[in-house]
Amino acid sequence: MTMKPSPPELDLNIDRTPAETTVHCAGRITSDTTGLLKTTVKPLLSQSPRVTLDLADVSYMDSSGLGILVALYASANRAGCHFKLINLTQRIKELLSVTQLIELRWLGS
């Protein structure tokens, strides 16, 4: 009996323009999915002047998710790329606020 792999908990869709790359995230950003987010987004930081993560469809984020966002933010700064987060859910806003990460200049409208 073979088991089917379970569907990914995080779906990433990328929209590119010459000026900006937007990564639309849907699902859960957890320790199980941060590797996918990192391997998808990190190369974009050196390929685009602006990288935006659209978190409108993120249903859950744990501390590993926060950690990868901070790591991507730091990588973007080193690469000279403007990195921002948009469409944060109330839960993600609260997580960023509690951890004082809300103060980073990475929130878009």
C-alpha positions in Angstrom: 0.0 0.0 0.0 1.5 3.3 -1.1 0.6 6.5 0.6 -0.1 9.6 -1.4 1.9 12.7 -0.3 -0.3 15.2 1.5 -0.9 18.5 -0.2 1.5 21.2 0.7 0.4 23.4 3.6 1.7 26.5 1.9 1.1 27.5 -1.7 3.2 30.2 -3.3 2.4 32.1 -6.5 4.8 34.6 -8.0 3.9 37.7 -10.0 6.8 39.5 -11.6 7.2 42.9 -13.2 10.5 44.7 -13.9 10.0 46.8 -10.8 8.7 44.3 -8.3 8.1 40.7 -7.5 5.1 39.7 -5.5 4.8 36.3 -3.8 1.2 35.5 -2.9 1.3 33.1 0.1 -1.7 30.9 0.9 -1.9 28.4 3.8 0.2 28.0 6.9 3.7 29.3 7.5 5.1 26.9 10.0 8.3 24.9 10.7 7.0 22.4 8.0 6.8 25.1 5.3 9.5 27.7 6.1 12.0 25.8 3.9 9.7 26.2 0.9 9.2 29.9 1.6 13.0 30.4 2.0 14.0 28.5 -1.1 11.4 30.3 -3.2 11.9 33.9 -1.9 15.6 34.2 -1.1 16.8 33.9 -4.8 14.3 36.6 -5.7 16.0 39.1 -3.4 18.9 39.4 -5.8 16.8 39.3 -8.9 14.3 42.1 -8.2 14.7 45.6 -6.7 11.5 45.0 -4.6 10.0 41.8 -3.2 6.6 41.8 -1.6 5.0 39.0 0.4 1.2 39.1 0.2 0.0 37.3 3.3 -3.8 37.8 2.8 -4.4 34.1 2.5 -2.1 32.9 5.3 -4.3 31.2 7.8 -1.6 30.5 10.4 1.9 31.4 11.3 4.1 30.1 14.1 7.4 31.3 15.6 9.3 29.5 12.8 7.3 31.6 10.3 8.2 34.8 12.1 11.8 33.7 12.1 11.9 33.1 8.3 10.3 36.5 7.7 13.0 38.2 9.8 15.7 36.2 8.0 14.3 37.2 4.6 14.1 40.8 5.7 17.8 40.7 6.7 18.8 38.9 3.4 16.9 41.6 1.5 18.8 44.4 3.3 22.1 42.7 2.5 21.1 42.3 -1.2 19.9 46.0 -1.5 16.3 44.8 -2.1 13.3 46.5 -0.7 11.3 43.8 1.2 7.7 44.4 2.4 4.7 42.5 3.7 1.2 43.4 2.7 -2.3 42.2 3.5 -1.5 41.0 7.0 -4.3 39.2 8.9 -5.1 40.5 12.4 -3.4 37.4 13.9 -0.1 38.2 12.0 -0.3 41.8 13.0 -0.7 40.8 16.6 2.3 38.4 16.4 4.5 41.2 14.8 3.3 43.6 17.5 3.9 41.3 20.4 7.4 40.5 19.2 8.0 44.2 18.4 8.7 43.2 14.7 5.9 45.6 13.7 8.5 48.4 14.0 10.6 47.2 11.1 10.0 49.2 7.9 8.5 46.3 6.0 4.8 46.8 6.1 3.0 47.9 3.0 -0.6 49.1 2.7 
